[in-house]
């Protein structure tokens, strides 16, 4: 019982000793030049003026000549370019789906090699999995040049 109560007192006592010591750490520190020597103080120097940074330059907002939804006269709207990695991502996705499709077909062939039992649905499940893998592959990768 004593050990359990001490376990909660240790963080309490350490926080009581550490927090007061850390409080002055957020105090401001000023660097002053006195008689050619650098001195540090916790209050601003009496003989130095207050530092004011220069204002940041402002940039005027850019306006397009034509509204964004209507192209300029005589010009066709430029279709947005897909990101450079989109073809690589699609190829990677199609490769992964092709691999899953091949595995599903292997499962079907292995299920066909096993003898059929009355309550065994291994072949049916493997065929369903292969059909779904094929459908997903065709949906994601149909018509592309990257078909394996």
Secondary structure, DSSP 4 states (H G I P E B T S, - for coil): -HHHHHHHHHHHHHHHHHHHHHHGGGS--EEEEETTEEEEESS--SSSPPP-PPPPPP-PPP--SS-TTSPPTT-PPPPPPPPTTHHHHHHHHHHHHHHHHHHHHHHHHHHHHSPP-SS--HHHHHHHHHHHHHHHHHHHHTT-TT--
